[in-house]
Structures are given as structure tokens and as C-alpha cells.
């Protein structure tokens, strides 16, 4: 079970980047820059990191690649020695049940406190089979549910699934990332009807509506639900500003003050930057390479290499990233990165 401090941190709401994978030109793990990325997120004020998730590239699990264990170990070592108390290490857990259990055990033994449980490998399983799978993993490590959008490998999970999933005692959080308002409401209402509001931390993974999710007061039959934080691929870049955005939204929500028009304008600007980074024009084909390109421009990565040689920026994506860089300079944290880069690359 989570320690009281980690549970408090999780429920308070944190900015949690989905950790990318640093490779060299031969598509081998660049350990120095992999560590530097973890240090960047810690220094930026993130409340945790998620490693071994979609942004880290699911192909790290391929036996011919063999990077799942080394990548999780690298991040856990940096976290153990350099992160503040209460920092949340989260491991992606996926695959059929046998694989998911092995990944959960390894992550737990490495010091990870939560398993972000992807169900994309179980596309044809019934709701009962999915829940049996979730319960089995939850016996190994506390679970963060994951509603991953179908466009990048997820599956539709209906209200009945989430209502029953929320009853699993070891479920500590849910990342809501279907990029769909109807499906987002399914999860929130399910947790409400299960009586687990205040026990299950609700995190946005909807990179296209980050600010709106953090500001909205949801209400179901008089029960109020709030999305308290975010676990996002988008927050793998410009992370310092992401942390500031989260704290600003949390303060507004706590005060009950009117939402400033400027913040809603900024919300649209953030969605515009996400469209460029995630390559929405081409169905998110360049979403990982787009994040790598931003990190490359900042000096954190040497290149945009992905494990799949065919995976890279889509036509026009580099220009789209340059456009949002020029249009919204207030959203980047380049100056912060430049000040500390040498220290993180030590």
C-alpha cells in the first residue's frame, strides 16, 4: 500500500510527466541523457514521473530491445538519490496478465509506488476478464487505472467497467486520457457512484483539454468531483511551466474565484501547442518524435531518434513546432533548462 505521505501527495494533485526515452544515433539507450531528463523533472517541481509508459515507447519491452528493466532502474536510482520526499515513481504496466504481473513485481521491487495499468493488449477481453486482470495486478502493486485513447492503442472502456474498477480496494488513482468528453465523464461519474471520491485520485491525461479538466467542478447528483492533477506526455516538455499552471488552477479551484479570461486564452494556446507536439494533423503519428524535438531544441536530447526507425516527425510537424514556439514564448521553460542543463548532464 502507498505510504500516508505518498497517498496525500497523490490526492493533493501533482504534475507528473510521462518520461521519454533518450537514445543515441544508433538507437541505443543514452544513459547520461536519460538521467538528465529525470533530473529535469525533479528540478522543475514535478510531483513524480511515469516511466515505461507510451511516451517511453512500449517497444522497450521487445526482447530484442530489452530496455524495460534498465530504463526503470535508471529512473529509480535518480529518484532514490535526488528526489524530495513524497515524489511519486510510477511504472507503466501492460501486456497480458502474466507479463503485467512480472512487470508489476519488477517495478515494485525497484521502488515504484504505483502501476499505471494499460489494457491495450486486451482489446477483445470481456469486462469480467479485464477486471480479473486488474485485480491480479492490484495484488502486486497499487494501481492507477488508465483510459488510453484508441488512436494510440487504447480501447473503449464503458461506464460499467469503470464503476466496477473503482470498487477494487488497491486502486489509488485513474489517469483519464480518452481525449473524449463523454468518456471522461463516464470515469468521473463511475468513481462518484462507487463512493470513492476522495479516495481515488483523478488525473487528467487529456492533453487536448488540460486546463479545462483542472478547472472544472464536476457534479453528479450533488457529489462534487475534481480532477486534481495531471499525468501527461505533454508535460514531458516545458515542465516548469506545467507545474506553475497546475498550482494556478488548484489555487483558483480552492478559492472559488472567477476564472480569468486570460487563463482560458492560455488554455487554448496550450491546446494549440499540443496539436503541434502531438501531431494531431496526422492522427498523432509523430507524438513521441514531436516531444523529442522540443527536448532536442532545449539540449536535453541529442536527437529525436525512436526505437522504430520509421517513427519520426510528420511532414510539416517541425514547422508547426516552430510556429507555436514563436507564437507563445511565455509557455516554454527554455531559460530554466539552459540555466541547469550542465548540472543535469553531469
Buried (B, 14 or more C-beta within 10 A) or exposed (E): EBEEEBBEBBBEBBBBBBBBBBBBEEBEBBEEBBBBBBBBBBBBBBBBBBBBBBBBBBBBBEEEBEBBBEBBBBBBBBBEEEBEEBBBBBBBBBBEBEEBBBBBBBBBEBBBBBBBBBBBBBEEBEEEEBBEBBBBBBEBBBBBBBBBBBBBBBBEBEBEBBBBBBEBEBBBBBBBBBBBEEBBBBBBBBBBBBEBBEBBBBBBBBBBBBBBBBBBEBEBEEBEBBBBBBBBBBBBBBBBBBBBBBEBBBEBBEEEEEBEEEBEEBBEBBBBBBBBBBBBBBEBBBBBBBBBBBBBBBBBBBBBBBBEEEBBBBEBBBEBBEBBBEEBEEBBBBEBBEEBBEEBBE
